[in-house]
Amino acid sequence: MKEIILEKRVIKILDRYPERHQRKIKNTILALML
């Protein structure tokens, strides 16, 4: 359940950035979560 909430928050953050940055940012966030 926690992952889903986090995912939605991440998507909201990613929406502020251009497409080309999104993958890098997503990977960074996922790395921080681990």
N, C-alpha and C positions, 0 to 999 in steps of 0.2 A: 504493500500500500504506500509506504513512504516513497518508494522509487517513482511511483506515478505522480505524486504531488511534486516531487523534485523535477521530474520530466517537464511538467507543465510550466514550472517556474523557469527552467532552462529555455524552453521554447519562447517564453515571453522575453527573456533576455536576448536570445538570438535574433528576435524580430527587429531589434534596434540596429543590428549590424548588417552590412552588405553580405550577399550570398557567399562570396569567396572567402570571407573570414569565418563563416559559421562553423565549418567543419573543424577548424583549428580550435575555436573557442569551445565547441562541444567536447572535443577530445581533452582539452584542458580541464573542463568541469568534471568530466568522467574520471580523469586521473586524480583530481582532488577528492572525489567521493570515495575512492578505493582506500 
